[in-house]
Every structure is written in C-alpha cells, then in structure tokens.
Amino acid sequence: MESKSSDIKTVGVIGAGRMGMPIIGHLKNHGFKVLVSDLNTGKYGEIESKGGVVKDVPALSRESDVILVCVGYDAEVRELLGSAGDITSHAKQGAIVAILSTVHPKTVKELADKVRGNGIEVIDSTICRGGRAADDGTLLSFVGGDKAVVDKITPVLSAYSSDVVHSGALGTAQVAKASNNLILWACLVANHEGLALASRYGVDVDALRKALMTSTAVNGALGNWGKQSMAWADDDMEIVSEMARDCGIALPQTGMVREICRSLKPKRYELDKYGV
C-alpha cells in the first residue's frame, strides 16, 4: 500500500515496545519508510522483520519527516527533546514530532516551546485501546496541536489507528488519555467488586459478566476481563493526580482507585482473594 501523504515519506519511531513494535509494521504496510531507534539490541531482528530500519536517534532525526516518540517515561521524553537532546539537535527543519508517550500535558507544552525555534513542530498524539488494537491497527489516537499540523500528520496516525480525534490545542491529547485511563482503572476496580460480591453469593460469574455486557454496567474493562496486566496503572493515576492538583480540582475517587489498584495488581482477577 502506498503512503497517503505526498509530503511525508519517512517516519521515525523511537521506542519499539509493546505499542511501538506493531506500529512499525503498520507504517511500513502503508508505504512509509520506517526508521526505528531502540536501546534494546535484542529487538533489532523483530524490527527488521516488520520492515523497520534500525538507526540511532541522531540519524533517525536527520532523516525523518515525522518522529513518533513511544518511550515509557516523562524523563525520557524530556531527554530526547531537551535543549541538547538528540531530536532537538538533529531533526530537520519542518519535522513533526508526535509524543505518543503518556506524560503530563505541561511537559508537552514546555518541550514544544523549547524546540519551536529549531523549526520543529511538536504535537501530542496519545493512543488508547491497548495492545490488541495496536496489533490490529485499530488504535484510537487523540491529537493535540495546531489543526494544520494535525491534518498533515493524520495519514501517518491513520496507518495504525481506526479513529483519529483532534482533541484541541497542544497538550489536550494527554488530558484525553488521562481521562480514559482514570475511567478505565475505576471500571476495573468496580468490576472486581461487583463480580467478587456475586461470586460470594454463588452466582455464575461468567454468565453474569456476559449478561452485564448487554446491560447498563457495560464497560471496556469488563469486556476485556482477564486480559489486563495493569502494568501502567500506578503511573497513569499518578499523572491524573498531579493534573488534578495543578488545576485545583478535587477528584476523591482517583486517590482511592490508585490505592486499590496497587493492592489489586498482584491478585487481579482472583475474585476469591478480593476483599479479604
């Protein structure tokens, strides 16, 4: 399949993790040349099998029209886009950097301000729906930034997303993702409590869960019951809590959900152990 954008030919992906790795293959299948940087040399074979070309970050930045940042943590994003960062120092004029990583919206705004003088456009483009959607190319992408830039990069995002939503100004994609995550983890906790209570009373939990998916209790976490690792739950809720403090809003349930998730993670889906 040919690239849908005449302006964007080469896409760089920094971070070939659970989400970044399948994105590489989708981009290649949509006609983009895909350059990939990852510190784990053990991933290079898989990267190449998906059509990616392994490069270090400076080389990737010099050659890419669009750079997708898929690293795990705020500090890594700041290092790449800091005043002496590899992207900042080497990206070409007019390059678009999309931050897919889940970070605080103020991080996105601060870094965009720092690199704007280098002729680099920064947007945030968070992704939802999880690993299976990444494999299938059916992710939901929220995009925050100038509409002209968003329109230009949409063909890239559409290579791995069935839905692309312009959430508003720069940083709003991070807010949209934080809202998604807050609701996700709250639902997962509520699902455990509801099904644990039913289990104690001898209800057929599998039958109940399927029935609830047709009722007013339906939610994504219930549909994916048994498949959530909760790997990022605490980090997600930390960002939500910090955002709430920064804007002066009280989110009392958020603190409780975060604490429950910490204890729930090692025994998730073991209903006989919930609440005891």
FENWOVEN-V91780 format. One record per residue. RES is the residue in three letters. NEAR is the number of other C-alpha atoms within 8 Angstrom. D_FIRST is the distance of its C-alpha to the first C-alpha in Angstrom with 2 decimals. Layout:
RES:NEAR:D_FIRST, RES:NEAR:D_FIRST
This chain:
MET:5:0.00, GLU:7:3.80, SER:11:6.71, LYS:7:8.77, SER:9:11.88, SER:6:13.53, ASP:4:16.16, ILE:11:14.55, LYS:11:12.92, THR:12:14.61, VAL:15:15.34, GLY:15:18.37, VAL:15:19.27, ILE:14:23.01, GLY:13:24.02, ALA:15:22.22, GLY:8:24.31, ARG:7:23.84, MET:11:21.46, GLY:12:20.00, MET:11:19.00, PRO:12:16.51, ILE:12:15.12, ILE:16:14.26, GLY:11:12.03, HIS:11:10.20, LEU:15:9.82, LYS:13:8.59, ASN:9:5.91, HIS:11:4.90, GLY:10:5.39, PHE:13:9.09, LYS:10:11.90, VAL:14:13.93, LEU:14:17.71, VAL:17:19.89, SER:14:23.63, ASP:10:25.76, LEU:5:29.44, ASN:6:29.26, THR:6:28.78, GLY:5:28.65, LYS:9:25.10, TYR:9:23.76, GLY:7:22.97, GLU:7:20.84, ILE:15:19.08, GLU:10:18.25, SER:7:17.22, LYS:10:14.48, GLY:10:13.25, GLY:14:15.61, VAL:9:18.17, VAL:10:21.62, LYS:9:23.62, ASP:9:26.77, VAL:10:26.74, PRO:11:28.27, ALA:9:25.76, LEU:13:22.80, SER:14:24.44, ARG:9:25.05, GLU:9:21.50, SER:15:19.51, ASP:13:18.83, VAL:13:18.66, ILE:14:20.53, LEU:12:20.37, VAL:13:23.81, CYS:14:23.87, VAL:11:27.39, GLY:7:30.04, TYR:9:32.97, ASP:11:34.28, ALA:6:36.05, GLU:9:32.91, VAL:12:31.19, ARG:11:34.41, GLU:9:34.61, LEU:10:31.16, LEU:13:31.85, GLY:11:35.62, SER:8:37.47, ALA:7:37.13, GLY:11:33.85, ASP:13:31.21, ILE:11:28.66, THR:14:31.45, SER:9:32.75, HIS:10:29.62, ALA:14:26.83, LYS:12:26.30, GLN:7:27.50, GLY:8:25.28, ALA:13:23.28, ILE:13:22.55, VAL:12:23.67, ALA:12:22.78, ILE:14:25.30, LEU:12:23.90, SER:12:27.14, THR:11:29.86, VAL:10:32.69, HIS:11:35.46, PRO:12:34.46, LYS:7:37.15, THR:10:35.41, VAL:15:32.35, LYS:10:34.68, GLU:8:36.84, LEU:12:34.05, ALA:11:32.44, ASP:8:35.87, LYS:9:36.32, VAL:14:33.19, ARG:10:33.06, GLY:7:35.40, ASN:7:32.97, GLY:10:30.44, ILE:15:28.18, GLU:12:26.99, VAL:13:27.18, ILE:17:25.95, ASP:17:26.22, SER:13:23.33, THR:14:24.69, ILE:11:22.92, CYS:9:24.56, ARG:9:24.46, GLY:9:24.66, GLY:8:23.17, ARG:7:22.06, ALA:10:20.03, ALA:15:18.48, ASP:9:17.60, ASP:8:16.13, GLY:13:14.28, THR:11:16.96, LEU:15:19.05, LEU:12:21.18, SER:13:21.06, PHE:15:24.18, VAL:16:24.11, GLY:17:27.33, GLY:15:27.80, ASP:10:28.02, LYS:7:26.04, ALA:6:24.70, VAL:10:23.33, VAL:13:21.96, ASP:7:20.20, LYS:8:18.67, ILE:11:17.37, THR:9:16.28, PRO:10:12.52, VAL:9:12.88, LEU:10:15.06, SER:10:13.00, ALA:10:10.32, TYR:14:13.27, SER:13:15.65, SER:9:16.19, ASP:9:19.03, VAL:12:19.66, VAL:8:23.33, HIS:11:25.04, SER:10:28.30, GLY:10:30.23, ALA:8:31.55, LEU:13:30.83, GLY:14:31.84, THR:14:31.47, ALA:17:28.35, GLN:15:30.64, VAL:10:33.25, ALA:10:30.91, LYS:13:29.85, ALA:11:33.55, SER:9:34.47, ASN:9:31.89, ASN:11:33.29, LEU:12:36.88, ILE:8:36.45, LEU:10:34.54, TRP:11:37.34, ALA:10:40.07, CYS:11:38.68, LEU:10:38.47, VAL:11:42.11, ALA:8:43.20, ASN:10:41.49, HIS:11:43.44, GLU:9:46.67, GLY:8:46.32, LEU:11:45.40, ALA:11:48.00, LEU:8:50.67, ALA:11:49.71, SER:12:49.77, ARG:8:53.29, TYR:6:54.46, GLY:6:53.10, VAL:8:50.20, ASP:8:47.40, VAL:9:44.81, ASP:6:41.78, ALA:7:42.91, LEU:9:43.67, ARG:10:40.29, LYS:8:38.51, ALA:8:40.98, LEU:10:40.52, MET:12:36.80, THR:8:37.98, SER:7:40.60, THR:6:41.10, ALA:7:40.66, VAL:10:36.95, ASN:8:34.83, GLY:7:31.71, ALA:11:33.79, LEU:12:35.71, GLY:8:32.65, ASN:8:31.50, TRP:8:35.07, GLY:5:35.54, LYS:5:32.15, GLN:7:32.79, SER:5:33.83, MET:6:35.22, ALA:5:34.26, TRP:6:33.96, ALA:11:36.47, ASP:10:39.25, ASP:7:37.15, ASP:12:35.59, MET:12:39.06, GLU:9:40.51, ILE:11:38.13, VAL:12:39.01, SER:11:42.70, GLU:8:42.52, MET:9:40.75, ALA:11:43.43, ARG:9:46.20, ASP:6:44.77, CYS:6:44.73, GLY:6:47.99, ILE:6:46.90, ALA:6:48.41, LEU:8:46.06, PRO:6:48.59, GLN:6:46.31, THR:12:43.85, GLY:9:46.48, MET:8:47.45, VAL:11:43.93, ARG:12:43.33, GLU:8:46.54, ILE:9:45.89, CYS:12:42.40, ARG:8:44.00, SER:8:46.35, LEU:9:43.92, LYS:9:41.16, PRO:5:43.02, LYS:9:44.08, ARG:7:41.27, TYR:7:41.19, GLU:7:44.65, LEU:10:46.45, ASP:7:49.80, LYS:7:49.79, TYR:11:48.90, GLY:3:51.87, VAL:3:54.29
